[in-house]
Amino acid sequence: MPRREELLDEVTDHVLEHGLIGLTLRPLAAAIGTSDRMLIYHFENRDALVSAVVQRVNERAVAALEALPARRTVRAGVHGLWDSFGATPLGGCLTIYLQAAATGLLGEEPYRSDVQASNEQWAAALREYFVRCGAPPRRARRVVRLVDASLLGLHVDLATESSDQLAGVVDDLARAAQGLAEAPA
């Protein structure tokens, strides 16, 4: 594996453990056993490094989603997806995505374009997941829009509420998604 890829994986692991907010090159480099000059050599600058990390986090999130087993129904699929949001690695990946959004990185280039590409990859993987869970392909896009936005918001709510407290809302969402999947075209 080329050194840049090794560094990117090490930085991504560090960010997943410690967060993206407040990330600076010198402490990061020391934490992973390299120098800030080596990071700049391989990534040009902090922005390019953060952009690469956001992309790598998305790759890991998509891989985790693709590894989720299919459920018998869309409703069960929503519950399975929500359960995975609270587990490693998906929960950490979503937290980093939200941190990037919270710091305003998503509205600035190159982050905006990177996140748009990441969102497209994530949505495609979610569509495949829900098709595997029984959603008709022609309805899967609408199911994804509803579920993705809702679960991301509920993931934010985990900062102040427990997963158990949100269980009823998740089930309401799961029922709505099942109904959307079964609705006539």
MOCORGI-V819781 format. One record per helix or strand of 3 or more residues. SS is the DSSP state (H for helix, E for strand). FROM is the first residue (numbers start at 1). TO is the last residue. Records with the same first field share a line. If there is no record, write none. Layout:
BEGIN
SS: FROM-TO ; FROM-TO
END
This chain:
BEGIN
H: 3-18 ; 25-32 ; 36-43 ; 46-67 ; 74-85 ; 90-102 ; 105-107 ; 111-132 ; 137-157 ; 163-182
END
